[in-house]
Amino acid sequence: MKKKLMRTNYSDKVLLGVLGGISRYFGIKPIILRVLFVIGLIPTSFLLIIPYTILSYIMPRERLEEDRK
């Protein structure tokens, strides 16, 4: 059985691809996750930027088609 990995998503990337990768992993629309993230920034005094930045370094990058050859 092939293991499903969470990766940053280059094809659906706005900033660093973290939310696009998470949405692909869980099978939800990226816009929903992005709106929830922006709404969550306000009550947390923008502290959600810290885990977002950490995830951008930890999550493996999605391979481009040219890299797969």
Summary of the structure (lengths in Angstrom):
residues: 69
radius of gyration: 13.1
end to end distance: 23.1
largest distance: 45.2
contacts: 153
relative contact order: 0.20
helix: 51%
strand: 3%
